[in-house]
């Protein structure tokens, strides 16, 4: 049965985005702090960096990183996650990930700018569409062919799907840093926990993995 999933890193004060980017440092130092325990895992190094050396951390953080990629059939992301906020006028822009994106599945990019689909040899295809969360989800579920659908980000895209009650499994990795500004995941989501079974596990890294799971009907 297809489930709709979200995995997101947030700070102790609930921020899922950072604000210290500069032209010289387009991701900023805070983004590295927010994602450092995920990007240190063996799974991330293998799946995203294509590092087959076996290097990287194992344990609880790596177990959640592996679940991030497991059993997926399709993904939905916002224009910013694909990079259209910086490269929207470049018709040759193919995303942040080069010629071997780590998805290997159909990806639906929500945008107001029409663009032709982009297909990669590894099975990744980016489709660009202007649609509501529910309409985009119908397309993604059909494309997933029984696999799960991940709402990949960014934070505003995730919040839109949460507000519409469309997420079955929400995993937040709460990283022990304070950002103080950005986009907060929880704003306007009062009572979100209702209807979910909530569990938490603490990793040696200090990250607390909290999962909201809606039981299958």
Secondary structure, DSSP 8 states (H G I E B T S, - for coil): ---EEEEEEEETT-B-S-----SSSTTHHHHHHHHHHHHTBHHHHHHTS---S--SB-SHHHHHHHHHHTTEEEEEEEHHHHTHHHHTT-TT---TTTTS-S--SEEEEE-SS----EE-TTS-EEEEE---HHHHHHHHHHHHTTSEEEEEE-HHHHHHHHHTT--SEEEEEEES----SS-BSSTT-TTTTTTSEEEEEE-TTS-EEEEEE----
